[in-house]
């Protein structure tokens, strides 16, 4: 029998297929941390959570620097 090792992202997306990958991993890690026996075993193996990556600006968010907003705020 062949076993496939999953990355956290792959496993998380199996459980949360409608989430974006970052959110799915966050949910999975929340589950893992709440399962004390699993979390303790992982830590005994030397598992640590890597530092969070800085978030990137959302390119799809609307710009607040529009002529309509500038006029509303009393700008040019």
Secondary structure as the mmCIF struct_conf table of DSSP 4:
data_model
#
loop_
_struct_conf.conf_type_id
_struct_conf.id
_struct_conf.beg_label_comp_id
_struct_conf.beg_label_asym_id
_struct_conf.beg_label_seq_id
_struct_conf.end_label_comp_id
_struct_conf.end_label_asym_id
_struct_conf.end_label_seq_id
HELX_LH_PP_P HELX_LH_PP_P1 UNK A 5 UNK A 7
HELX_RH_AL_P HELX_RH_AL_P1 UNK A 8 UNK A 15
TURN_TY1_P TURN_TY1_P1 UNK A 17 UNK A 18
BEND BEND1 UNK A 19 UNK A 19
HELX_RH_AL_P HELX_RH_AL_P2 UNK A 21 UNK A 34
HELX_RH_AL_P HELX_RH_AL_P3 UNK A 36 UNK A 44
TURN_TY1_P TURN_TY1_P2 UNK A 45 UNK A 46
HELX_LH_PP_P HELX_LH_PP_P2 UNK A 49 UNK A 57
TURN_TY1_P TURN_TY1_P3 UNK A 59 UNK A 60
BEND BEND2 UNK A 61 UNK A 61
HELX_LH_PP_P HELX_LH_PP_P3 UNK A 62 UNK A 63
BEND BEND3 UNK A 64 UNK A 64
HELX_RH_AL_P HELX_RH_AL_P4 UNK A 67 UNK A 72
TURN_TY1_P TURN_TY1_P4 UNK A 73 UNK A 74
#
